[in-house]
Amino acid sequence: MSKQVNSLITEAQANEFIEKKRKKAEKLIANEKKFDEFLLNLEEKLKTLPCGTILSKIPVLVSMVKSFVKKEYTEIPINTITSVVAGLLYFALPIEIIPDSIPVIGYADDAVIFSLILKGVQEDLDRYLEWRDGVTVVNTYEVVDPVTE
């Protein structure tokens, strides 16, 4: 029996959707132009989100996938990337299990999908954030030679 993760969608339904979208996710991340177009559309949808939900993690997930697609950060399993992209595909679709246009509960299914994805990719996401923050710090500071300064 499938675990009910909320009153609207079961864990099995969410996992089934993610599995169905893996192939599409693989094709999308293989085409940088299409992936960039997808991210632009996703960004527009993110602008409409209520604050403080699990969905606020989407930008860092997008950043991780984009770093992978651009081959800047590749120390991540492909299953992590395809799970995240499958979730992003679900989020970007106009037709979902619960349409986003329904007030209050419209994003509940999106939150369930992403909470399950985060549960499965959290370790990889943490490693990515360590890498990203390290890159940010290294690129932010000017190297100063203490002998000449």
Beta strands, then each sheet from edge to edge (+ up, - down):
end
